[in-house]
Amino acid sequence: MIRIYIEGIGLCGPGLNGWEASRPVLAGTDDYEASPICVPASMLLPANERRRAPQIVKIALAIGAEAFAMAGRDPAGTAAVFASSGGDGDTIHEILHVLASPNRELSPTRFHNSVHNAAAGYWSIATHSRAASTSLCCYNDSFAAGLLEAAVQAAATRESVALIAYDVQYPSPLRDARPLAAAFGIALVLSPAPGAASIACIELELRPGTLTSPASDSPPELEWLRQGTPAARSLPLLAALARREESSISLNYLDDMVLALRITPLPASPNPRGA
Amino acid sequence: MSGPLALSNFSIVTSLGAGREQTMAALREGRSALAPCAFDSIPFQTYAGEITGLDDTPLQPGLAGFDCRNNRLAALALRQDGFLDTVAAARERYGAGRIGVFAGTSTSGILQTEGAYRLRDPASGILPPGFDYARTHNTYSLARFVREMLGLAGPAFTVSTACAATSKVFASAARMIATGICDAAIVGGADTLCATTLFGFHALGVMADEPCRPFDPERRGISLGEAAGFILLERPSERLSADTVLLLGAGESSDAYHMSSPHPEGSGARLAMERALNAAGLEPAAIDYINLHGTATLVGDAAEDRAVSDLFGGAVPCSSTKGFTGHTLGASGVAEAIISALAIQHGFLPGSPHTRALDPGFKSRYVLEGHVARIDRVVSNSFGFGGVNCSLILGRSA
């Protein structure tokens, strides 16, 4: 069992505009209002990059910045785990489209943006972070794999670690082979020990087995998103954090394992930082 | 790192050959595998370390859905060097659920999708039937394939951090073992040629029209290559032979500088090496050989020379083995970790074919000719797009 503490949360999805604004919906006290994803412009990027950056980079930077602001922690010194089920679908489609055309000349910028760790690279440049980062993929279970990796890193190094998990849709024709419901991103700042900014304790345990019933506790009107976008498989965790109640949830991890989470909210600090 | 881990067994395939023996023979003979590249009828001249015969070796029936060049190469590597037997024994010892799979790749099976895009229906634009995105193109395809082929049931994911992918998997595996998430891990990975990387590096203007010449004053860029390698990592025990190589430390850093150019002073590279030395509890003087990232680009080699000479003061012999194999991208970390392990076991320090002279502006002790040498501890460097850096330290157990 590994124990970690949540210090900051970032969220961006359709009708989910940041963690604070989305909390009542996630807790089930407000109704969900569907709307297309709206990614806030990141002040971390210079103005020209802000326009040009791929959507996946904008989402990663926006949720990362939100989570670190809430944690009151400097991203420059914090290791980060990036998790995505398929990387930058728009950039990969553009490259494949050009390679199937008679003139196979690629844009150098598009090529370096096509790597799975592109968002991690932009994040490190934007935050001046020379800390370790990794970028992983576990298909539909990329969020659970990323959470496990980040928690293990926090436990092994006894230092804070950020998890930044996101997915964007592929354009057609790849969309037919790999349909995703919507773009979605979630960031968590995790710490191995409780601190002034900690809002909850999470105990993680990896168990053999398969989830038979769909995850309970996440808002039913968001079930299409949870099922349709791998990063949104974090919604039961977000809902539990929003309700501020003790709860146990399980996330699918591979076909034959389950990542079991026990979530215990912590009393609000008298002087919350950045909240 | 909480104590060293043993590389109980490892397997490798590069354009130098299949298995440790063929790899070692080529290193001793100074024989490069780089040859003119005709992959996918590319319209420019370059050299590559291409692996032959993959087109004729489909995957075994039960795994046919994973069939693509990248997984074929992974399967070929898993069948070398008694690796399947080693894993079977480890499975008996620990249980399938206690062995993790942490694999790295940069482009996975994207070659399948490149082909599928050319076969789109002219009217509807849809991809051809039978295209299996999840088990070929998707980045996780590789770790999932390795896990299924080896019959393992522990935690798994694919790390894709460009050319540092199969170095980072060592760090992930070490943390997983240290925290008790698993008892042992398969680390490694595969990368294969595809139009995305051939045309991509060509577009960046960093691909040589001749075999690559790392650290040469007239170097003109990289040659691409293909490789796969896998290692069983576990805690050292008396069961292991005296020549078992250990993972002593891993160091990770980010440049925070540019997406595709290294920091000109090599500060991120230096930080990764310093963190690896710290993790291993070693001083720079304890290192006997550095296997460089050394891709033969103008700025990359200059930055790494600066980082190495700043930290090691020009005392430690170093070389890049990219002139043998080409730059095998996401597989270069594990391929060169295995070459470093072979250097320790065989007491042979590899040279640098195609490099004719050493850049006169460089200060590190670059080795042109391979030679016999006692090597106890090696640093192996990997750096990638996005400014991601990872250094590993391997050492002799006895």
Contacts between the chains, C-beta under 8 A, distances in Angstrom:
chain1	res1	chain2	res2	distance
A	2	B	179	6.1
A	2	B	181	7.7
A	79	B	252	7.9
A	85	B	138	7.7
A	85	B	140	7.8
A	86	B	138	6.2
A	86	B	139	7.2
A	87	B	139	6.8
A	87	B	160	7.6
A	92	B	110	7.6
A	95	B	196	5.8
A	95	B	200	7.5
A	96	B	110	7.9
A	96	B	113	5.8
A	96	B	114	6.2
A	96	B	117	4.5
A	96	B	196	7.9
A	97	B	117	6.7
A	99	B	114	5.5
A	99	B	117	6.8
A	99	B	195	4.8
A	99	B	196	6.8
A	99	B	199	6.5
A	100	B	114	7.3
A	100	B	117	3.9
A	100	B	118	4.7
A	100	B	120	7.2
A	104	B	43	7.6
A	104	B	195	6.8
A	104	B	199	5.4
A	105	B	199	7.2
A	105	B	203	6.6
A	106	B	196	7.9
A	106	B	199	4.8
A	106	B	200	5.4
A	106	B	202	7.9
A	106	B	203	4.4
A	107	B	203	6.7
A	108	B	200	7.6
A	108	B	203	4.5
A	108	B	204	4.6
A	108	B	205	7.5
A	108	B	260	7.4
A	111	B	196	7.6
A	111	B	199	7.8
A	111	B	200	3.5
A	111	B	201	7.7
A	111	B	203	5.8
A	111	B	204	6.5
A	112	B	200	7.9
A	112	B	204	7.4
A	112	B	259	4.7
A	112	B	260	4.2
A	112	B	385	5.2
A	112	B	386	7.9
A	113	B	259	7.3
A	114	B	196	6.9
A	114	B	200	7.3
A	115	B	106	6.6
A	115	B	160	7.3
A	115	B	161	7.9
A	115	B	162	4.6
A	115	B	384	7.5
A	115	B	385	4.9
A	115	B	386	6.2
A	116	B	106	7.5
A	116	B	139	5.7
A	116	B	160	3.4
A	116	B	161	7.3
A	116	B	162	7.7
A	117	B	160	6.4
A	117	B	161	4.5
A	117	B	162	5.8
A	117	B	384	7.2
A	117	B	385	7.2
A	117	B	386	4.6
A	117	B	388	5.9
A	118	B	259	7.2
A	118	B	385	7.7
A	118	B	386	6.2
A	120	B	161	7.2
A	120	B	254	7.6
A	120	B	386	5.5
A	120	B	388	6.9
A	121	B	254	7.9
A	121	B	259	5.1
A	121	B	385	6.6
A	121	B	386	2.6
A	121	B	387	5.7
A	121	B	388	7.0
A	122	B	259	7.3
A	122	B	386	7.8
A	124	B	254	3.9
A	124	B	255	7.0
A	124	B	256	4.6
A	124	B	386	7.2
A	124	B	387	5.9
A	125	B	256	5.5
A	125	B	257	6.7
A	125	B	258	7.1
A	125	B	259	7.4
A	125	B	387	7.0
A	127	B	256	7.5
A	128	B	256	5.0
A	129	B	254	5.9
A	129	B	256	5.7
A	130	B	253	5.4
A	130	B	254	5.2
A	130	B	255	7.2
A	130	B	256	5.3
A	130	B	267	7.8
A	130	B	268	6.3
A	130	B	271	6.0
A	131	B	253	7.4
A	131	B	254	6.4
A	132	B	171	7.6
A	132	B	252	3.5
A	132	B	253	6.4
A	132	B	254	7.1
A	132	B	275	7.9
A	133	B	161	7.7
A	133	B	252	7.6
A	133	B	254	5.6
A	133	B	388	6.7
A	134	B	159	5.8
A	134	B	161	6.1
A	134	B	168	5.3
A	134	B	171	7.7
A	134	B	172	6.7
A	134	B	252	7.6
A	135	B	159	7.0
A	135	B	160	5.8
A	135	B	161	5.1
A	135	B	386	8.0
A	136	B	157	4.7
A	136	B	158	6.4
A	136	B	159	5.2
A	136	B	160	7.0
A	137	B	138	7.1
A	137	B	139	3.8
A	137	B	140	4.7
A	137	B	157	6.6
A	137	B	158	5.0
A	137	B	160	5.9
A	138	B	140	5.2
A	138	B	143	7.6
A	138	B	156	7.2
A	138	B	157	4.2
A	138	B	158	7.1
A	139	B	134	6.1
A	139	B	138	5.6
A	139	B	140	4.2
A	139	B	144	7.2
A	142	B	140	7.6
A	142	B	157	7.7
A	145	B	155	7.6
A	145	B	156	7.9
A	145	B	157	4.2
A	148	B	155	6.5
A	148	B	181	7.3
A	149	B	157	7.1
A	149	B	172	6.4
A	152	B	175	5.0
A	152	B	176	5.8
A	152	B	179	5.0
A	152	B	181	5.9
A	153	B	175	5.7
A	155	B	175	8.0
A	155	B	179	5.0
A	156	B	2	7.5
A	156	B	174	7.9
A	156	B	175	4.0
A	156	B	178	5.0
A	156	B	179	5.3
A	157	B	175	7.6
A	172	B	125	6.8
A	173	B	117	7.8
A	173	B	120	6.2
A	173	B	125	5.4
A	173	B	126	5.2
A	173	B	127	4.9
A	174	B	113	7.3
A	174	B	127	7.3
A	174	B	133	7.1
A	176	B	126	6.0
A	176	B	127	6.7
A	177	B	127	5.9
A	177	B	131	5.9
A	177	B	133	4.2
A	178	B	133	4.9
A	178	B	134	7.5
A	178	B	138	7.7
A	206	B	155	6.2
A	206	B	181	6.1
A	208	B	97	5.5
A	208	B	153	7.0
A	253	B	155	7.4
A	254	B	147	8.0
A	254	B	155	7.7
A	254	B	156	6.4
A	256	B	153	5.4
A	257	B	97	7.8
A	257	B	153	7.5
A	257	B	155	7.0
